[in-house]
Amino acid sequence: MSTTLPDYQNDTAYHRPVMLRECLEGLDLQPGGRYVDVTFGGGGHSARILERLTTGHLYSFDQDADAEQEAQKLARPQFTFIRSNFRDLYTALQQRGALPVDGLLADLGVSSHQFDTPERGFSTRFDGPLDMRMNAEDGDTSASDIINEYSEADLHRIFGMYGEVTNARTLAATVVAARRGQTISTIAGLKKAIASVTPRGKENKYLAQVFQALRIEANDEMTALQEMLTQTAQVLRPGGRLVVMSYHSLEDRLVKNFIAKGKFFGEVEKDLFGRTNVPFDALTRKPVEASDEEVALNPRARSAKLRIAVKNE
Ligand SMILES: C[S@@+](CC[C@H](N)C(=O)[O-])C[C@H]1O[C@@H](n2cnc3c(N)ncnc32)[C@H](O)[C@@H]1O
């Protein structure tokens, strides 16, 4: 299916949607269909999905209060915004009588708006509180809680695993030494505390990795993703489309394994007759990546990996 939609030029001040055309094609949109966007953000993808619906309906999730505010701009009978973590996907849709659905889109990670708001604490470019919670109201752990309260072993684990920080052990020890007798509660405070182990000339890349690790942990992103993906098998009708875009290798590996094997780790399970029970068929063996043209306009698209699958009959 091809569309005449403009794609990467459809940005809003809130967020510029990545691989818009590819995502919409992946969803195989039908005007009367029922769709879910589990990561509304600035509504870049949601707005375009809605444009295509006549009798259909779109349910969009986001756990962020600013996204909820933004969603009011799209108010119309075909649209329902759900302020919730996407780990509650099945229940939230069931409560609204919205099952099964024809397609589900997930555009993981944070929005440009979250990233560019200094008080949210996501970006190394500003000073601000060490927060990084996407849903600042639900009492989840903030980045500051992690820095000040986690054990050295846990800090080592998250810096290594979620940030792929090469000197994760030294970094964890440095944080633990720096927090003795004081609380590290700001971005500037953290940068100063770890300056001695931040590689010269590679500060930006290094800090981005450290911040990525804190963000993933603060929002429990890996668990939420696994819980949401597991529920997609119950939420999508047979023949329905699963469209997931991720921005780092750990996420993409979970998505890839889930589509290929129906599970996140280990091998495909077979019954006594050698039959498998994998709920999806991949429509893209390799992940789709953004065009050079899109990446030139939107550097955030560079790391995006899009995977599309169809629910088995
Ligand atoms: C990359 S942005 C989505 C951008 C959107 N596709 C657009 O083009 O405007 C990701 C959004 O998903 C939300 N999000 C991330 N993880 C979530 C989760 N577990 N539950 C609900 N929302 C989540 C974030 O708050 C953020 O607004």
The ligand as an SDF file (V2000), in Angstrom:
LIG
                    3D

 27 29  0  0  0  0  0  0  0  0999 V2000
    8.6410    9.1190   21.2120 C   0  0  0  0  0  0  0  0  0  0  0  0
    7.2810    9.7880   22.0600 S   0  0  0  0  0  0  0  0  0  0  0  0
    5.9410    9.5060   20.9510 C   0  0  0  0  0  0  0  0  0  0  0  0
    5.8470   10.5570   19.8950 C   0  0  0  0  0  0  0  0  0  0  0  0
    4.6320   10.4370   19.0100 C   0  0  0  0  0  0  0  0  0  0  0  0
    4.6460    9.2230   18.2190 N   0  0  0  0  0  0  0  0  0  0  0  0
    4.5620   11.6390   18.0800 C   0  0  0  0  0  0  0  0  0  0  0  0
    4.9180   11.5010   16.9100 O   0  0  0  0  0  0  0  0  0  0  0  0
    4.1730   12.7100   18.5460 O   0  0  0  0  0  0  0  0  0  0  0  0
    6.9810    8.6070   23.2990 C   0  0  0  0  0  0  0  0  0  0  0  0
    5.8240    8.9560   24.2260 C   0  0  0  0  0  0  0  0  0  0  0  0
    5.4470    7.7530   24.8800 O   0  0  0  0  0  0  0  0  0  0  0  0
    5.1910    7.9850   26.2230 C   0  0  0  0  0  0  0  0  0  0  0  0
    5.4910    6.7520   26.9330 N   0  0  0  0  0  0  0  0  0  0  0  0
    6.6820    6.1270   27.0160 C   0  0  0  0  0  0  0  0  0  0  0  0
    6.5630    5.0050   27.7520 N   0  0  0  0  0  0  0  0  0  0  0  0
    5.2650    4.9310   28.1190 C   0  0  0  0  0  0  0  0  0  0  0  0
    4.5170    3.9820   28.8740 C   0  0  0  0  0  0  0  0  0  0  0  0
    5.0980    2.9140   29.4500 N   0  0  0  0  0  0  0  0  0  0  0  0
    3.1970    4.1960   29.0290 N   0  0  0  0  0  0  0  0  0  0  0  0
    2.5990    5.2810   28.4850 C   0  0  0  0  0  0  0  0  0  0  0  0
    3.2420    6.2200   27.7780 N   0  0  0  0  0  0  0  0  0  0  0  0
    4.5660    6.0400   27.5840 C   0  0  0  0  0  0  0  0  0  0  0  0
    6.0850    9.1480   26.6060 C   0  0  0  0  0  0  0  0  0  0  0  0
    5.5170    9.8580   27.6900 O   0  0  0  0  0  0  0  0  0  0  0  0
    6.1480    9.9690   25.3130 C   0  0  0  0  0  0  0  0  0  0  0  0
    5.1980   11.0000   25.3310 O   0  0  0  0  0  0  0  0  0  0  0  0
  1  2  1  0
  2  3  1  0
  2 10  1  0
  3  4  1  0
  4  5  1  0
  5  6  1  0
  5  7  1  0
  7  8  2  0
  7  9  1  0
 10 11  1  0
 11 12  1  0
 11 26  1  0
 12 13  1  0
 13 14  1  0
 13 24  1  0
 14 15  1  0
 14 23  1  0
 15 16  2  0
 16 17  1  0
 17 18  1  0
 17 23  2  0
 18 19  1  0
 18 20  2  0
 20 21  1  0
 21 22  2  0
 22 23  1  0
 24 25  1  0
 24 26  1  0
 26 27  1  0
M  CHG  2   2   1   9  -1
M  END
$$$$
